[in-house]
Amino acid sequence: MVPMQPPFPFVPGEYRVRLAEAAWERAQCTALRRAVFCDEQRVFVGSDRDDIDAAALPIAAIACTAGMPDQVVGTVRIHETAAGEWFGSRLAVHRDLRGVAWIGTELIRHAVGTARARGCTRFLAHVQSQNATLFHRLAWQTLREIDLHGRPHHLMAADLSAYPHRSRTDVAVFPVARRAA
Ligand SMILES: CC(C)(COP(=O)(O)OP(=O)(O)OC[C@H]1O[C@@H](n2cnc3c(N)ncnc32)[C@H](O)[C@@H]1OP(=O)(O)O)[C@@H](O)C(=O)NCCC(=O)NCCS
């Protein structure tokens, strides 16, 4: 089955990363997650939504067209699991835009910075093992390796000193040059 993501024929030159509050942003986050975790990776069947979504804060990376936010191309969600302890999950970037625009990196920065601004003292994630190197480079450490959803994962913790607070109204805007072929 072909993943249900409209193709991106070009690399947009500007992105915004922010809490997804508008209905269209949340709907596109949900659609992107389904495309990545159901259609592409086949980790879930039909929907990857779960009880955590009721409490989690979704974050969106939005590609701009002519300077205006236009399409969600990346997402992650964060939620508090105990006093001060937060988890990030469902990190996903449109497959046509991976490795070319720092979208995943900026989503991770926004996720941890947003949680810090809300009192986070420990930030954890179950990271698919193939992505552990990306997180190590961003000042995360592996606590242990585990199997989750039938796939190898690292339980990882962020070094919070590497992540400045980001308030609710913070929007990261980053222009990008395409990676040389
Ligand atoms: C994991 C994932 C979210 C990463 O997103 P991403 O947008 O590709 O991440 P980034 O672009 O920030 O970083 C990826 C690589 O591209 C490089 N890169 C990004 N933009 C670049 C640019 N303009 N020029 C040169 N290199 C660039 C980064 O250095 C990094 O290199 P590395 O592979 O050596 O670490 C994405 O691959 C994805 O959605 N995977 C499928 C879903 C998934 O596995 N989710 C589970 C996450 S635990």
The ligand as an SDF file (V2000), in Angstrom:
LIG
                    3D

 48 50  0  0  0  0  0  0  0  0999 V2000
   13.1360   10.6460   12.9960 C   0  0  0  0  0  0  0  0  0  0  0  0
   12.6430   11.8320   12.1710 C   0  0  0  0  0  0  0  0  0  0  0  0
   11.4990   12.5000   12.8900 C   0  0  0  0  0  0  0  0  0  0  0  0
   13.8020   12.8410   11.9970 C   0  0  0  0  0  0  0  0  0  0  0  0
   13.3080   13.9900   11.3210 O   0  0  0  0  0  0  0  0  0  0  0  0
   14.2120   14.8350   10.2960 P   0  0  0  0  0  0  0  0  0  0  0  0
   13.4650   16.0510    9.9530 O   0  0  0  0  0  0  0  0  0  0  0  0
   14.6840   13.9750    9.1920 O   0  0  0  0  0  0  0  0  0  0  0  0
   15.4560   15.2040   11.2500 O   0  0  0  0  0  0  0  0  0  0  0  0
   16.5940   16.2850   10.9700 P   0  0  0  0  0  0  0  0  0  0  0  0
   16.5020   16.7680    9.5590 O   0  0  0  0  0  0  0  0  0  0  0  0
   16.5540   17.2970   12.0440 O   0  0  0  0  0  0  0  0  0  0  0  0
   17.9100   15.4210   11.1570 O   0  0  0  0  0  0  0  0  0  0  0  0
   18.1310   14.2600   10.3420 C   0  0  0  0  0  0  0  0  0  0  0  0
   19.4830   14.3420    9.6290 C   0  0  0  0  0  0  0  0  0  0  0  0
   19.4430   15.2950    8.5770 O   0  0  0  0  0  0  0  0  0  0  0  0
   20.5350   16.2010    8.6720 C   0  0  0  0  0  0  0  0  0  0  0  0
   20.1020   17.4870    8.1010 N   0  0  0  0  0  0  0  0  0  0  0  0
   18.8970   18.0640    8.2650 C   0  0  0  0  0  0  0  0  0  0  0  0
   18.8440   19.2100    7.5660 N   0  0  0  0  0  0  0  0  0  0  0  0
   20.0330   19.3610    6.9180 C   0  0  0  0  0  0  0  0  0  0  0  0
   20.5620   20.3600    6.0310 C   0  0  0  0  0  0  0  0  0  0  0  0
   19.8590   21.4480    5.6310 N   0  0  0  0  0  0  0  0  0  0  0  0
   21.8170   20.1830    5.5410 N   0  0  0  0  0  0  0  0  0  0  0  0
   22.5480   19.1090    5.9400 C   0  0  0  0  0  0  0  0  0  0  0  0
   22.0910   18.1360    6.7950 N   0  0  0  0  0  0  0  0  0  0  0  0
   20.8470   18.2550    7.2720 C   0  0  0  0  0  0  0  0  0  0  0  0
   20.8130   16.2190   10.1410 C   0  0  0  0  0  0  0  0  0  0  0  0
   22.1390   16.6110   10.4260 O   0  0  0  0  0  0  0  0  0  0  0  0
   20.6030   14.7690   10.5200 C   0  0  0  0  0  0  0  0  0  0  0  0
   21.7620   14.0440   10.1610 O   0  0  0  0  0  0  0  0  0  0  0  0
   22.1220   12.6000   10.7810 P   0  0  0  0  0  0  0  0  0  0  0  0
   21.2510   11.6180   10.0780 O   0  0  0  0  0  0  0  0  0  0  0  0
   23.5470   12.4420   10.4620 O   0  0  0  0  0  0  0  0  0  0  0  0
   21.8100   12.6940   12.2530 O   0  0  0  0  0  0  0  0  0  0  0  0
   12.1880   11.3820   10.7420 C   0  0  0  0  0  0  0  0  0  0  0  0
   13.2230   10.6410   10.1380 O   0  0  0  0  0  0  0  0  0  0  0  0
   10.9050   10.5450   10.7360 C   0  0  0  0  0  0  0  0  0  0  0  0
    9.8110   11.0850   10.7090 O   0  0  0  0  0  0  0  0  0  0  0  0
   11.0520    9.2050   10.7280 N   0  0  0  0  0  0  0  0  0  0  0  0
    9.8830    8.3260   10.6560 C   0  0  0  0  0  0  0  0  0  0  0  0
    9.1050    8.3750   11.9340 C   0  0  0  0  0  0  0  0  0  0  0  0
    9.9120    7.8650   13.1120 C   0  0  0  0  0  0  0  0  0  0  0  0
   10.8060    7.0540   13.0050 O   0  0  0  0  0  0  0  0  0  0  0  0
    9.5060    8.3640   14.2820 N   0  0  0  0  0  0  0  0  0  0  0  0
   10.0230    7.8760   15.5090 C   0  0  0  0  0  0  0  0  0  0  0  0
   10.9660    8.8450   16.1100 C   0  0  0  0  0  0  0  0  0  0  0  0
   11.6300    8.1250   17.6130 S   0  0  0  0  0  0  0  0  0  0  0  0
  1  2  1  0
  2  3  1  0
  2  4  1  0
  2 36  1  0
  4  5  1  0
  5  6  1  0
  6  7  2  0
  6  8  1  0
  6  9  1  0
  9 10  1  0
 10 11  2  0
 10 12  1  0
 10 13  1  0
 13 14  1  0
 14 15  1  0
 15 16  1  0
 15 30  1  0
 16 17  1  0
 17 18  1  0
 17 28  1  0
 18 19  1  0
 18 27  1  0
 19 20  2  0
 20 21  1  0
 21 22  1  0
 21 27  2  0
 22 23  1  0
 22 24  2  0
 24 25  1  0
 25 26  2  0
 26 27  1  0
 28 29  1  0
 28 30  1  0
 30 31  1  0
 31 32  1  0
 32 33  2  0
 32 34  1  0
 32 35  1  0
 36 37  1  0
 36 38  1  0
 38 39  2  0
 38 40  1  0
 40 41  1  0
 41 42  1  0
 42 43  1  0
 43 44  2  0
 43 45  1  0
 45 46  1  0
 46 47  1  0
 47 48  1  0
M  END
$$$$
